[in-house]
Amino acid sequence: MTNPRNKALLLALSAAAAATAVTAATLPARAAAAPRAEAPALSWHPCAKPGGPATQECADLPVPLDYDDPTGPQIKVAVSRIRSDRPQARRGTLVVIPGGPGGSGVQRLTQKGAALQQQLAGAYDLVAFDPRGVGGSTTASCGLAPEDRYLTALRSWPAPDGDITENLARSRRTAEACARNGGPVLRSFTTANQVRDMDRLRTALGERKLSAWGVSYGTYVGAVYAQTYPGRTDRWVLDSSGDPDPKRVARGWLANMAQGSDDRFPDFAAWAAHPDRDQDGLRLAQRPEDVEPLLLSLFASLDRTPRPSTTPGVPLTGNGLRQALQNTLYSDSAFPAFARLAAALRDPAHTPALPPELARPLRDEDAAQLVAVLCNDVAWPGGSQADRQRAVDEDRARHPLTAGMPVNVLPCSFWKDAPQDKPTKITNHGPSDILMIQSRRDPSTPHSKSLRMREALGDRAVLVTVEQGGHGVYLGNGNACGDRTVTRFLTTGQRPARDTSCAN
């Protein structure tokens, strides 16, 4: 994934437009050439959710389907805000940019709103939005069969023996279905359009500049916004960044997960072999170095004979358990549930309960959005089946835990439409107002690859490395030093003088 003062909005719009002029050379070619269409006022209504702040509000923001035709067909972007509860302390608007692709900003604001309010002490109106294709925003459908919408299918895990024949067939039919059924709306699901929508939201809010907190894929959205509209950024936090290489983008992010999982797994192994686990029956091995062989054995057993689960018709496969492990590595808080599942699987008579994300297919609209952003942003290479198989075989050998999935074929290799926008190259052009924060052992965006983002931003950024594992640092993995550093920056503007680290 809001903040204006509605009474003065129309005056603020024109003032903001004049105050934030950006040269055409700064903008992507299509955005620079397109005529402007002013964003309308937002009509807010209460939308508090269980567990979220009682003051949360929602609205719909009309945006052009195609920014080259700004007065043409419009679609809607769902937005949400939590207004500062201390107007005298308010200094601006903080946009919460969700991960994914496919994450809901509205949902993330619900989840993190109370913590942000406590940390930021009224310094910001908190705002988020559901990107095109997500949640309450306009969606599209590819018309995919349910079996092609399970997470283990969308993540393209190879067959138990490593063969990719079925992955190729699924990828082709997914690309063909999206071309047949998605239409212009699906083709509009891009990072570039998410950035344009975010700036249209800024205008609708009457803000001259925005501050932002982007997590995971949201760091790439945030970096592209800061590259495209550098004069419209205030205090910018990029939390768990990937490599912004414009030639690879999402393809690179997926491939890097193999190294990220290897970096992070020792944390789980140490936890699962610790004597403290004996008291709750979750100790999987006597030594940390024995945990990986145990899990590889369980994967292989389920590859040979999938285990019926408590979800009728959906067995637990080796790839299902592999995917469950990848999800587990994101946070220490997920370790007990996975250890409990793995421990129970050693009993041949046990009927496992699947993790919720594996028990049912994604909605067709959610699967479509996830695939579309990956495939619309940048052209993916083709190649023969033999070449693709060789790449998967090599990755399986180097990284057994991910079994070749990160480099396997996706629908993007058969996508019917070329990217409408040239991928953005992230540079050091712009104000020095970016704080990066990154776990040392991140399973999804490994630290070694986040350094590529740090290098690209140059003097614009400072990097804080948190000496622990997990994905999503701020208000996410319990590191007090990391939380203090981000909060201090957002509330006072103070960053560390140079790249630094946080132990706890």
Protein Blocks (a to p, Z undefined) as FASTA:
>chain_A
ZZbcfklmmmmmmmmmmmmcccfklpcfklmmpccddddddddddfbdehiafkbccddd
dddfblklmmlccddddddddddfblklpgbdcddddehehiafklmmmmmmmmmmmmnn
opaccdddddehiajbccddehiafklmgfklmnopacfkopaklmmmmmmmmmmmmmmm
nommlmmmcfklmmmmmmmmmmmnopabdcdddehjlmmmmmmmmmmmmmlccbdcdehi
adfbfklmmmmmmmmmmmmmmmmmmmmmmmmmgfklmmnopafbfbfklmmmmmmmmmmm
mmmmccddfbehiacdfklmmmmmmmmmmpmklmmmmmmmmmmmmpmkbccdddfklmpc
cdfklmmmmmmmmmmmpccdeddfklmmmmmmmmmmmmmmnnommmmccfklmcfbdcfb
dcddddfedcdfbccdddfbdfklgfklmmmmmmmnmmmbccddddbedehjehplopak
lmmmmmmmmmnopacfbdcddfZZ
